[in-house]
Amino acid sequence: MKIEQIYTGCLAQGAYYIESNGEVAIIDPLREVQPYIEKAQEDNAKIKYIFETHFHADFVSGHVTLAKETGAKIIYGPNANTSFEAIIAKDGQEFKLGDITIIALHTPGHTMESTTYLLRDINGKDHAIFSGDTLFLGDVGRPDLAQKAAHLTQEELAETLYDSLRTKIMPLADDVIVYPAHGAGSACGKNMMKETVDTLGNQKKMNYALRSDMTKEEFVKEVTDGLLPPPLYFPLNVKMNKEGYTDIGDVLERGTKPLSPKEFENLANETGAIVLDVRHQNEYVKGHIPRSIFIGIDGGFAPWVGALIADVQQPILLVTPEGRVEETITRLSRVGFDHTLGYLEGGFEAWKASGATYDTITSISASEFKNRMENQELPVFDVRKESEFVAEHIDNAHNSPLDFINDYLADFPENQPFYVHCAGGYRSVIAASIIKSRGIHNLIDVAGGFKDIKEVGIKTTEYVCPSTLK
C-alpha cells in the first residue's frame, strides 16, 4: 500500500494518491489530472476510483476529466446529486482497492453530502481517514457554505457537524492518521495548523472542536464565531463541480494564444476582458497597462483571483513573466476561471516598445514613509485582514481589507495623497491596482508593508495575540 499526499500551497489543498496491488484511488484531485495518470503508469497500476469528499467550493476538482481519461468511477457520499455519471455511496459502503478497503463514512455538516473515507489495511485494521473539509488539523470545516442547497441555517449545519464528528470520527482509534483536504491559509476554515498530516489522537488532544466535554451549544458557538463572508466565487465552483466543465486541454489551447500589443488592446476593447498582470509587484509598480489588475503569480494567486474577480465567466487577457503563460492559465482554471482569451506576446516590454500608453504606481520605502509621518498626519489605509489589523497596526490607520476593497472606495480621500500598505508589499499593490482601475490615482504604496514599517520604528499599537481575540 502506498499513500501520497499531493499538496498545493497556493490553494492550501491536499489531494491523495493511494495504490494497492496495482489499483489506484485518487481523492479530491486537482483540475490538471496528468500527474495522477503518470504516477499510476510509473506504478504499473490502473486508476480505479476517484473519491470526492464533497462538492468543493474553493477549487474545481479534476474528477470529470480524470474519469473521462481513465474510465475510473467517480464516488460521492450520500445526498450528492451530479449531472454526470457517479456512484452515490451509501453510509458505510465498502470499496475494494487491491488489498485494502475504503469505507464511506457519511459526515454531513460542512455540506450535507460531506463524506470521510476510512482506509482499512490488508489486515482489516483502521489505518487512516481522508476527512475532506469535515475535520482539519486544528479546526473543522465552516458550516455556512451549504445553506442555500440544504435549506439549513449555519447553526443547524454546525449541530449536524457536531454529531458527525462524535458518532463517526471520534470513536476511531487514536493511531488513525488524519489526511485533511486543506491546511493553513484555506478559506474553508479558521484556525488550521501549518502541518498537513497528524494522528487522530493528537487532534483529540488539541483540536478545540474535538473536546470530549464540549456541549453541542458550545460547539455551535465556537464554530460559527468570527466567520467572514465566503468568497463570491465559491458557489460558482460548486456548480462546476456538480455539473461538469470544459476539459483543461481546451482551456489551455484557447488561453495560450499570443497577441501583439495592438491585437491585445483591440480584443480587450471588443470583449470587455480584464487585463490581469501576474508579474512581480515591483515590476508592476514601475509600469503596467492602464486599468490592468495586478495579482502576482508568486503570491496567493488563485484564491485572490477568485475573491476579487469573482465571476468565473469573466474574460481575461494575461500579462505574464516570460515562460509562465501555461502555468498561469492552469492555476486560473483550478478556481474555475476558464475564459482566458490570450496573452501579451513579449510581455509588458512589448507593450512599452510599441509606444502604447502605460501607467505607474508611486511607491515609497518605509523609511521615507516615516519621514513624511514626522512632518504631518497622513491618511493611511491598511489592507490586511481585520484580525491582522486588530492584533497590531499604525496609530490612526484605517482598516480596508483587500478581500472587500470595493466596499471601501468611498473612504479614500479625493483631494490629497493617501497611503496604502499590507504585511509585506504584495496585497497593497493588488489593492492599488484595483483602486486605480476605479479612477482613483492619488494613492502611494508603502513598499515592504507592515514588516518594514515596524523595522524602521513607526509607532504602532500594542500587540495583541490574535488567538486571544474573540
N, C-alpha and C positions, 0 to 999 in steps of 0.2 A: 504494500500500500504506500502510495506517495500523495502527500498533501502539499500544495504550493500556494502560498498567498501571493497574489499579483496586485501590488499596492500602487495606486496612482495618487501622488501627492497633491496635484492641483485640485482634484475632487475629494481628497481625503477618503478614497474609496478602495475597498478590498474586494477583488474578485478571487475565485478559488478554482484551482485545477486539482482534481482528485483522480488518481489512476490506481486500478487494482486488476491484476491478471489480464491485461490487455483491453480493459474497458475504462472509459473516462467519463467523468461528470464535470461540468462547469457550473459554478454557482455565481449568479449575478455578473455575467460578462459585460465588458465594455463594448462600445459600438464597433470598434475595429476588431474583427474576430480572427484575423490571420495568425496572430501569435498563438492562440489556443490550438488552431489546426496544426501549426508547425510543431508545437510541443507534443501533440498526440502522434504525429508522424515520427518524431525522434524516438518516442517510446514504443513504436510499432504497435500502436493502440488505436482504438476506434472510439470517437465521442458518441456516447450512448444517450446521455441525458443532459438537459440544460435546466437546472433548478433556479427558479426565481423566488426570492423570499417575499416579494410583494411588488406592487406597481410603483416603481421608483419615481420620485418627483424631481430629484436633483440631477439626474442624468438619464440619457436614453440608453437602454440596455441593448446588447448585441444579440438577444435571443432569436429574433426573427431571421436575421441574416445567417446566424450560425446554424440554425435548424435547416435553412434552405441549402447551405453549403455542405452539410454533413449528414442530413437525414436524422439527426438526433431529435428526441422527443422533448418538447417544452413542458415543464411541470410547474404549475402554480398550486397554491393551497386552496382550501375551501373558500367559497364566496367570490372567487375570481371569475370575471366574465371578459373573455377576449374575442376579438374579431378574427383571429387566426386559430388554426388547429393547435390544441394544447390539452394535456391531461390535467384535469382539475382534481387534485388528490383529496382523498378523504382523510380526516384526522386519524393518525396512526397508521396510514397506509405505508407499506414497505416496498422499497425498490432495490433489487439486487444489482450490485456493480462488482463484477469479478468475485472476489472472495469476501466482500464486505456488504453491509446493508445500510441503506439510508432511509430514515423514517421521517415522515412529515408530521410534525407536531404543530397543530393549529394554535397560534399565539396572537390572536387579534388584540388590537389596542392602538398600535401606531396607525395601522389601517385595518380594516375588517378582514382582509384576506391574508394579512401577515402570517408567515409560517416560518418556524425554526426547523432546520433539518438536523436530526440526530444521526451521527455516524457510529455504527457498531462494527468492531473489527472482526477478523476471521473467527475469533473465539466467542463472539456474541457479547463482548464487553463494550459498554458505552465509552467511546473514545473522545468524541468532540461534538460540539454543536456549531452550526452556522446560523447565527442568530439574526442576520439581517439588520433591520432597524428596531427590532424588539428589545434587544439588550446590547448596549455599547459597553466599552470599558470605562467605568466611572459614571455612566449615565444610562438612560433609556431613551427610546425614540419619542419625539414630540407627538402629542396626541391630538393635534389640531389640523392635520393635513387631509383627513378623510371625511370631514364633517359633511360636506356637500353630498358626497356619494352615499354616505351611510345614514344621513338624516339624524345624526347624533351630535350632541354638544361635545366640546373638548373634555369637559368634566366626565361625561358618560364614557367616552373613549378611554380616559385615564383610569376609570374604575375597571373597565374591561381589561386594560393592560395589567393592572394590579393582579387581577385574578389569573391572567395568563402566566405571569411570572411565578406566582406562588403554586399553581397547580401543574405546570408543565416543565418549568426550568429549575426552580429552587430545589425540588426533590431529587434532582440528579446528583451524582457523586461529586465530591469536591475536586477530584483529579480530572474531571472532564475539561477539555480545552475549549475555550470560547474564541471563535473566529467571527468578529462582527463585520457588518458591511461598511462601517465608517469609523474614522478616528478624529482626533482633534482638528478643528478647522471646518468641519462639515456644519451646514445649517440645519441638519436633521436632529441635532441635539444641542445641549447647552454646556455640559461640563466634561467633555470626553478627555480621556487620558491620551498622552502622546504615544504610548505603546499601542501596538495593534494586535497582540495576542496575549492571552492570560489564562489562568485556570479559573474555573467557576468558584472554587473555594476562596481564592483571593478576592474575587468580586463580591462574594457574600460578606467578606470582612469589611471591604472599603467602599463599595458602591452604595450610596445613600438609599437607592431605590430597592435594595435587596435586604434591608434591615428586617430581621425576624420579628421585632417588636413593633413594627410600623403598622399603624392602622390604615384602612383604606382612605379615610378622610385626610390623614397626614400625607399620604402618597399623592393624592389628587392635588393638594395644595402645593406641594414641592415641585411636582412635575409640570404644573401649569403656570407656576410663578415666573414672571420675567420673560415670557415668550414674546419675541418680536414677530411682527407680521412675516409670513413666509414670502420669499421672493416671488415676483409675479409670474416667472416662467415655470414655476413648479406644476401648476395644473396642466400646462401645455405639454410638459414632458410626460406626465401621467397619461394623457390622451394618446401620445405617440406610442408609449409602452403597451397600452391596451389595444390599439387599433393597427399598429404597424407603421412602417416608414420607408422612405426611399433607401435603396441599397447604397452603402457608403461609397462604393466604386463609382456610382453615377454622380454622387455629390462631389467627389474629388475631380471627376472629369470636367464637370461644369465650372468648378471653382478655380481650377488651375489654368484658366485662360489668361495669357499675357496680354496686357493692354498698354498701348502707348499713352503718354500724358493726354493727348487730345482725345483718344478713344475713351480713356478713363473718365475724363471730365464730361464728355457727351453722355456716357452711359449713366453716370451719377445724376445728371440733369433729367434724362429720359425716364429713369426708373424710380427716382426718389431714394436711391440706395444710401445707406450710411457709409461714410468713409471711415473705416476702422484702422487705426495706425497702431501696430503692435511692437514697434521698436522700443528700445530702452528709453525711459523718461528723459534722460539727459539729452538724447538726440532729438526727441520730440520738442523739448523746450527751445532748442536752438533753431528749429524750423519745421513747419508742418503745413499741410494743405488746409486752407481756411475751413472752419466748421467741422473738421475731422474730429473724431473721438479717439482719445488715447486709452488703450488698455493693454499694457505690455505683456508680451508672451511669456516673459520670465518671472511674472508675479502670479497672483491667484487668478489667472486669466479667465478660464471658463466660467467659474461662479460669478465673477464680476460682469462678464458679458450677459449672463442670464439675469442678474439682478438689475442691471442698468439699461440694457436694450430691451429686455423682457419679451418682446414679440418675436417668436421663433420664425414667423413668416417674413420678417423684415429682410429685404435685400441688402447685401453687404458687399462692399468693394474693399480690397485689402491693400495696405502699405506695410510691407514686412521687411525684416532683415534678409539679406541675401541667403538663399538656400532654405528658407523656413516656411515657404508657402504651403506645402502639403501638410506639414505639422500643424500649422495654424488652422487650416480647414478641418483637419481631423479633430482637433481639440474643440473647435466650434460645434462640430457635429455631435460630440459627446453630450452636449446640453441642448441638442435639438435645432441648432441654427444651421440649416441645410442650404440656405439660399445665398451662398457666396457666388457672385457673378464673374469674378475675375480679380486679377491683382495688377498693380502698377509695375510694369516691367522696368527693371533698373532702379526700382525703389524711389525714395524721395529725391535722391540726387538727380534722377532723370527728370523729375518734375521741375526741379530748380534750374537744371540746364536748359529746359525748354523755354525759359523766360516767364513761366506762369507765376502768378501772384502766390506768395506764401506768407504765413503768419509765424509769430514767435510768442513765447511767454516770458515775461520778466521774472527772473528767479534770482534770489539773493542768498548769501550764506547766513547761517545762524549768527555769526559774529556781526555782520552788517545789520541784521535784524535787531540785535541787542543795542548797537549804536543808535539806531533810529528810535528805539523804545525809550532810551535815556533822555531824549530831547522832547518827546511828546507822547501822549497816549494814543495808541494805534488801534484801529478796528481789526481784531484777529478772529479768524474762523478756523476752528479745529474740526477736521472732517473724520476723526477717528470714531469708533463706536462709542455709544453712550457709556458703556462700562469702563472703557479706557479713559474717557474724559473724566468721569466721576472719580476714578482712582487717583488721578493727578493731572493738573492742567495749568496753563498760564493764567495768572490772575486776570480777571475781567474778559477772558476769551469767551466766545460763543461756540456752542457745540452744534455743528451742522453735519451729522453723519453721512458719509458718502452713500450708503445704502438708500437714503431718502433725500438726496441732494436737491432734487427738483422741488421738494416741498419748502425749501429754504431760499429760493431765488429772490423772493421779495425782501429778504432780510439784508441783502448785500447793499452797501452804500452806492448811490448813483453818481455822486459828485466828488468823491475822494478815493484815493487808493485804499485798498484793504488787503489783508494778508491771509494767506491760506497755508495750513500745514497739516501733516498727518504724523505717523510714527517715524517713518524713515524716508519719505520722499516719493513713494510710488502712488499712493492713493490721492495725495494732494494734486498731482499732475492729472490724474483721471478727473478729479473734481474740477480743476481749472479748465480742462478741455470741454467739459460739459457746460460750465458757466459761460465760457467764451462762445460756444456754439449757440447759446441763447442770447447773444448780443451784448454780454456784459464783459468789458475788456479792461476795466481798471483794477485788475487783481495782480497781486505779487505773490509768487510761490516762495516758501521758505525751504530751500533745499536741505535735505538731511533730516527734516522733520523734528519731532519731539526729542529724539535721541541726541541730535546736535544741539538743540535748544537747551537741554539740561547740561550738556557738557560745557557750554560757554557761560553758564551761570545765570541765565534768565530766571527771575523769580517765578516759582510755581507754588501751587497749593501743597499742603502736606499730604504725603502719600497715604492712601487707604487701600488695604489689600482687597481686591475685587471679591474674593471668596467670603468676606465678611459683610458684603453689601446685600441686603435683602429688601 
